[in-house]
Amino acid sequence: MRKTIIIILFVLIAIVIFLLVGLKYFIPCNTYLDNFLYSILASLFVVLFIEIAIWGINKSNFLYFNREYKRIEIYNKLDIRTDDKIYENITPRYIEKNINPSIKIKYKGEGLFQGTADYEIGSVKFEIFLDQTNPNHGSGIYQYTKLKDSNIQSIDFGKYELNRDIVNKRRLIIYYTNIVPSGLAEGYEIWE
């Protein structure tokens, strides 16, 4: 969105400059119109500067998330607590089934990221919005786009909550909860 605003501002600046140059040939010595166009041009430059500054700050705050990650661990919530644990490590199952651990993420602007990931039952697309005041935290949704088993319902989506590890800043902890169809899947993953 901010890129679009910046492009529109550049176009408006070009139009105003064209009017200023063009009016010199057609309407000589119209100082009121010239002053009006110069003030619009100055205002457009100020707004353009502010938009570029905000875009640059946002990009630098969120840049760490715009890359390819690898799922190094995945845990699923147990139905019954065992040995003071409520999560079981299902990473070995993912390794055994040769499920691609790669997580591809692209920055879309304004704190919005979109990506893809593979799981046991298929591939998901997700959107995560990073918090504007705390870019180390974000939330979003995921939805399965390709299912491996045709017996599984086609509508399957849930929520992601992202937290960046403060000590190891390359590591992300993603908490997931399924909403539809079962609402039973719950756990967390570690991306690095």
C-alpha positions as semicolon CSV with decimal commas, in nm:
position;residue;x (nm);y (nm);z (nm)
1;M;0,000;0,000;0,000
2;R;0,276;0,243;0,092
3;K;0,460;0,170;-0,234
4;T;0,143;0,262;-0,424
5;I;0,116;0,591;-0,234
6;I;0,480;0,671;-0,315
7;I;0,425;0,597;-0,685
8;I;0,112;0,817;-0,689
9;L;0,309;1,099;-0,524
10;F;0,581;1,073;-0,790
11;V;0,315;1,092;-1,063
12;L;0,152;1,396;-0,900
13;I;0,491;1,568;-0,870
14;A;0,557;1,502;-1,237
15;I;0,216;1,645;-1,332
16;V;0,271;1,961;-1,124
17;I;0,620;2,011;-1,274
18;F;0,472;1,962;-1,621
19;L;0,204;2,223;-1,545
20;L;0,461;2,468;-1,414
21;V;0,680;2,432;-1,722
22;G;0,384;2,426;-1,961
23;L;0,217;2,732;-1,812
24;K;0,533;2,940;-1,868
25;Y;0,474;2,905;-2,244
26;F;0,096;2,953;-2,251
27;I;0,026;3,195;-1,965
28;P;0,328;3,415;-1,907
29;C;0,368;3,592;-1,575
30;N;0,075;3,450;-1,375
31;T;0,229;3,468;-1,028
32;Y;-0,081;3,354;-0,837
33;L;-0,104;3,032;-1,034
34;D;0,272;2,981;-1,015
35;N;0,273;3,031;-0,638
36;F;-0,019;2,793;-0,600
37;L;0,154;2,523;-0,806
38;Y;0,486;2,576;-0,623
39;S;0,311;2,534;-0,286
40;I;0,141;2,214;-0,409
41;L;0,478;2,089;-0,533
42;A;0,645;2,165;-0,199
43;S;0,362;1,989;-0,012
44;L;0,391;1,683;-0,236
45;F;0,766;1,667;-0,170
46;V;0,708;1,684;0,207
47;V;0,446;1,407;0,196
48;L;0,673;1,200;-0,032
49;F;0,963;1,240;0,212
50;I;0,742;1,129;0,505
51;E;0,605;0,829;0,314
52;I;0,953;0,715;0,207
53;A;1,080;0,756;0,565
54;I;0,792;0,550;0,709
55;W;0,835;0,287;0,437
56;G;1,208;0,263;0,514
57;I;1,151;0,235;0,891
58;N;0,886;-0,036;0,842
59;K;1,108;-0,227;0,604
60;S;1,404;-0,217;0,846
61;N;1,184;-0,323;1,141
62;F;1,029;-0,615;0,954
63;L;1,321;-0,714;0,728
64;Y;1,431;-1,003;0,952
65;F;1,112;-1,194;0,866
66;N;1,144;-1,159;0,487
67;R;1,341;-1,475;0,408
68;E;1,327;-1,850;0,393
69;Y;1,313;-2,032;0,725
70;K;1,350;-2,396;0,816
71;R;1,124;-2,574;1,064
72;I;1,369;-2,732;1,307
73;E;1,114;-2,861;1,561
74;I;0,739;-2,914;1,581
75;Y;0,533;-3,003;1,888
76;N;0,169;-3,107;1,915
77;K;-0,048;-3,071;2,225
78;L;-0,122;-3,398;2,405
79;D;-0,476;-3,495;2,501
80;I;-0,354;-3,603;2,845
81;R;-0,061;-3,450;3,030
82;T;0,229;-3,693;3,076
83;D;0,539;-3,641;3,290
84;D;0,458;-3,272;3,341
85;K;0,450;-3,218;2,964
86;I;0,159;-3,104;2,757
87;Y;0,338;-3,115;2,420
88;E;0,488;-3,408;2,233
89;N;0,777;-3,366;1,991
90;I;0,658;-3,481;1,647
91;T;0,973;-3,368;1,465
92;P;1,102;-3,727;1,419
93;R;0,773;-3,818;1,250
94;Y;0,818;-3,528;1,007
95;I;1,178;-3,632;0,935
96;E;1,073;-3,995;0,882
97;K;0,797;-3,892;0,639
98;N;1,043;-3,661;0,459
99;I;0,822;-3,353;0,492
100;N;0,987;-3,043;0,352
101;P;1,093;-2,821;0,649
102;S;1,134;-2,512;0,430
103;I;0,913;-2,209;0,508
104;K;0,905;-1,945;0,235
105;I;0,801;-1,593;0,341
106;K;0,755;-1,270;0,141
107;Y;0,704;-0,916;0,270
108;K;0,391;-0,751;0,129
109;G;0,421;-0,417;0,310
110;E;0,272;-0,255;0,620
111;G;0,378;-0,548;0,840
112;L;0,200;-0,811;0,627
113;F;0,387;-1,127;0,531
114;Q;0,263;-1,418;0,321
115;G;0,420;-1,758;0,297
116;T;0,391;-2,129;0,235
117;A;0,479;-2,438;0,440
118;D;0,436;-2,815;0,420
119;Y;0,280;-3,037;0,687
120;E;0,177;-3,400;0,724
121;I;-0,164;-3,354;0,565
122;G;-0,061;-3,104;0,296
123;S;0,061;-2,755;0,212
124;V;-0,057;-2,431;0,369
125;K;-0,057;-2,066;0,272
126;F;-0,040;-1,820;0,558
127;E;-0,053;-1,451;0,637
128;I;0,112;-1,302;0,943
129;F;0,086;-0,939;1,053
130;L;0,376;-0,821;1,265
131;D;0,290;-0,578;1,542
132;Q;0,377;-0,218;1,447
133;T;0,504;-0,127;1,796
134;N;0,667;-0,463;1,870
135;P;0,785;-0,628;1,546
136;N;0,904;-0,932;1,746
137;H;0,541;-1,041;1,784
138;G;0,275;-1,110;1,523
139;S;-0,036;-1,309;1,448
140;G;-0,217;-1,440;1,145
141;I;-0,400;-1,723;0,978
142;Y;-0,314;-2,030;0,775
143;Q;-0,518;-2,238;0,536
144;Y;-0,444;-2,569;0,368
145;T;-0,431;-2,536;-0,010
146;K;-0,317;-2,886;-0,110
147;L;-0,422;-3,191;0,087
148;K;-0,243;-3,525;0,051
149;D;-0,548;-3,734;0,150
150;S;-0,868;-3,679;-0,048
151;N;-1,080;-3,803;0,246
152;I;-0,989;-3,497;0,452
153;Q;-1,227;-3,204;0,433
154;S;-1,111;-2,936;0,193
155;I;-1,166;-2,644;0,431
156;D;-0,897;-2,655;0,696
157;F;-0,754;-2,342;0,854
158;G;-0,636;-2,199;1,181
159;K;-0,438;-1,928;1,358
160;Y;-0,066;-1,860;1,395
161;E;0,095;-1,653;1,667
162;L;0,458;-1,556;1,613
163;N;0,717;-1,464;1,875
164;R;1,080;-1,391;1,797
165;D;1,336;-1,541;2,032
166;I;1,501;-1,254;2,221
167;V;1,828;-1,440;2,285
168;N;1,864;-1,610;1,944
169;K;1,710;-1,353;1,707
170;R;1,729;-1,594;1,411
171;R;1,478;-1,823;1,582
172;L;1,099;-1,784;1,569
173;I;0,843;-1,966;1,785
174;I;0,514;-2,015;1,603
175;Y;0,213;-2,119;1,811
176;Y;-0,066;-2,275;1,604
177;T;-0,429;-2,363;1,673
178;N;-0,667;-2,521;1,426
179;I;-1,012;-2,363;1,395
180;V;-1,186;-2,565;1,122
181;P;-1,270;-2,852;1,075
182;S;-1,176;-3,020;1,403
183;G;-1,028;-2,745;1,617
184;L;-0,814;-3,013;1,782
185;A;-0,467;-2,946;1,643
186;E;-0,269;-2,722;1,874
187;G;0,101;-2,681;1,938
188;Y;0,408;-2,486;1,839
189;E;0,694;-2,491;1,593
190;I;1,043;-2,349;1,593
191;W;1,163;-2,187;1,271
192;E;1,522;-2,081;1,215
